[in-house]
Amino acid sequence: MFGLFKKKTEKEKLELEYKKLMKEAFELSKSNRSASDDKYAEADRILKKIETL
């Protein structure tokens, strides 16, 4: 309850964005491989940002 209004750190925000992109990329891999590759590339850039933090 006390963590209800706690702001997320930059790392937490990036991790959520990374998970979202990986899920989208997986879903796209079933139908549109090119778009899936773009999502994976974007997720990879976010992962590199996370690693630098």
C-alpha positions as CSV (number, residue, x, y, z in Angstrom):
1,M,0.0,0.0,0.0
2,F,2.8,2.4,0.8
3,G,4.4,1.8,-2.6
4,L,1.2,2.8,-4.4
5,F,2.4,6.3,-5.3
6,K,6.1,5.5,-5.7
7,K,7.5,6.8,-9.0
8,K,9.2,4.3,-11.2
9,T,12.8,4.6,-11.9
10,E,14.2,5.1,-15.4
11,K,15.4,1.4,-15.3
12,E,12.0,0.1,-14.4
13,K,10.4,2.2,-17.2
14,L,12.9,0.8,-19.7
15,E,12.4,-2.7,-18.5
16,L,8.6,-2.4,-19.0
17,E,9.1,-1.0,-22.5
18,Y,11.5,-3.8,-23.3
19,K,9.0,-6.5,-22.3
20,K,6.3,-4.8,-24.3
21,L,8.4,-4.6,-27.4
22,M,9.5,-8.2,-27.1
23,K,5.9,-9.4,-26.8
24,E,4.9,-7.3,-29.8
25,A,7.8,-8.7,-31.8
26,F,6.8,-12.3,-30.9
27,E,3.3,-11.7,-32.0
28,L,4.4,-10.1,-35.3
29,S,6.8,-13.0,-36.0
30,K,3.8,-15.1,-36.7
31,S,2.5,-12.9,-39.5
32,N,5.0,-10.1,-40.5
33,R,8.6,-11.1,-40.2
34,S,10.0,-7.7,-41.3
35,A,8.0,-5.8,-38.7
36,S,9.0,-8.3,-36.1
37,D,12.7,-7.7,-36.9
38,D,12.2,-4.0,-36.5
39,K,10.6,-4.5,-33.1
40,Y,13.5,-6.8,-32.0
41,A,16.0,-4.1,-33.1
42,E,14.2,-1.5,-31.1
43,A,14.0,-3.8,-28.1
44,D,17.8,-4.4,-28.4
45,R,18.4,-0.7,-28.3
46,I,16.4,-0.4,-25.1
47,L,18.3,-3.4,-23.6
48,K,21.6,-1.6,-24.3
49,K,20.3,1.5,-22.4
50,I,19.3,-0.7,-19.5
51,E,22.8,-2.3,-19.4
52,T,24.4,1.1,-19.3
53,L,22.4,2.1,-16.2
